[in-house]
Amino acid sequence: MIEALRNDEIVNKIGGRFKLCALIQHRLREITIDGARPLVERAGRTDLEIVVEEIMQDKIEVRWVDATDETAKE
């Protein structure tokens, strides 16, 4: 188990467990399927550990787009 997921610091940083889960899932897909490069050193860590570290270091963040906002579709 990843220690950062055991406390509420990461949940509060993102704004809730649902948002955290969605962000982790999205970033994992980018790394594993789309071939995106990790934003932190791998150092033998799993993809999930990499994503959690990226969140804790503020390398990635949640960006919600309002589907009804025409200017946000760029």
Rosetta blueprint (number, residue, H / E / L):
1 M L
2 I L
3 E H
4 A H
5 L H
6 R L
7 N L
8 D L
9 E H
10 I H
11 V H
12 N H
13 K H
14 I H
15 G L
16 G L
17 R H
18 F H
19 K H
20 L H
21 C H
22 A H
23 L H
24 I H
25 Q H
26 H H
27 R H
28 L H
29 R H
30 E H
31 I H
32 T H
33 I L
34 D L
35 G L
36 A L
37 R L
38 P L
39 L L
40 V L
41 E L
42 R L
43 A L
44 G L
45 R L
46 T L
47 D H
48 L H
49 E H
50 I H
51 V H
52 V H
53 E H
54 E H
55 I H
56 M H
57 Q L
58 D L
59 K L
60 I L
61 E L
62 V L
63 R L
64 W L
65 V L
66 D L
67 A L
68 T L
69 D L
70 E H
71 T H
72 A H
73 K H
74 E L
